[in-house]
């Protein structure tokens, strides 16, 4: 080998060693950076002496990446559903011995029995009225909590749609930049990292699959088959509502549905976007929330009808009993939202004696008469199923649903965590990178020594 060939070989070694050191430094510096793909240099030797760096490749397991994204979407969706059910259970008071719905029913039962034992004691009559008011107030509070959660879900959908549209547009823009960079032979790894970070953000909202296209571009589809990015970015549409009430539904057009490129699509767990936080928010707003409201309204209707039944209070003549609809006369056909409107009969205001003598009574009767109070107690506890039993069954169903949702969330979260650990294990190993750096330093030193030796030989030749 001539001195010129040796010098060229050593020079190429120095250049490549410098590039390799940069690659290793980048790997170590970004070991914990989300979306970063470990760089691997591809080297080759040509006809001319020396080594050449052909390309810097990203080492990413695409199958593992896809599974982790889908698991992340499932975990986010399960967390959203579980949070709603837990919130609903909390609104009912859970198992609180004083503030739970079951405790309110028990307190009313006890107060009515005590009042029947001393019907002449106004303080006991007032205590029963207070207990009844707290029971109605608990239903009002729970109904308000359900509608607030539906409203927050509606606002969350709007936020997700904005984030989704922005991220899809950025992915389409990065696709174009990567295509142009690839065509010009420029390095694209940093752009691909940025694109992966954007796609990871999308996968939190909807579960997606990434499909490789020519020139470094990718296409994105939901696992349900909806095209998100394939050449151009799709656009989602949604109109949020400032306030959501019990009688507002998507079916009657009072709540917005979801559109994709101007066309309505089925939003929810069984739709094209099923599996992520966006679908879960639709489930809370359109399925879980209305179902919870129906449970409360059924309970409220039972309470109204128990105390207004024929034979309990002869003074009301078919009018409202102890509990009534604050929006007007109770109409069984307008049951939706009743739990939020149920209230004590206004006849009891400043007249606790009417609880003993009749809600329609015009003047106090005998103070020792307890017949009506006994019938009110029997109305609360009687029937095929007592009101306490109705409440217990509903609370038990809610707790079971919440436990099932938490179990689903735990499984989804554990799966996501396991896949994240697998992904990290395939990522940057700093110990291995530092070992590579030592080899690069040795290679650099060897090539530098060759250059130094050639310089010495050339100097001797010049002296001859």
Order of alpha helices (4+ residues) and beta strands (2+ residues): alpha-beta-beta-alpha-alpha-alpha-alpha-beta-beta-beta-beta-beta-beta-alpha-alpha-beta-alpha-beta-alpha-alpha-alpha-alpha
